[in-house]
Amino acid sequence: MNFMSVLAHSLTGLGALVLFASGLGVFRMPDVWNKMHAGTKATTLGSILFLLGLGCFQPSWMPKLLLIIVFIVLTNPVSSHALARAAHGEPSEKPDNLVTDDLADRKGGSL
């Protein structure tokens, strides 16, 4: 096995492990904010590692895979923010340790 093959297997394996941990975190976390953290941060890292591993397997795919990585890095925080804004109004999901509610005064206003 050459170096590129070992690197490709390592990156895809590590990416798959991080993606599995992300799915487990979404399943196991107690509230919506922890679930979003597990679902956004870990899937971003896992997807990046997995796609880089695929790029090591097929170097001709790397430009397209880098474009997909840029798209993931730009869209995951936006979707996480939108989910957090949507979940903020749910009374059953508010944590007990929420000291100040900065968004309580806003009634559907713009960001």
Secondary structure, DSSP 8 states (H G I E B T S, - for coil): --HHHHHHHHHHHHHHHHHHHHHHHHHH-SSHHHHHHIIIIIHHHHHHHHHHHHHHH-GGGHHHHHHHHHHHHHHHHHHHHHHHHHHTT-GGG--TT----TTTT-SS---
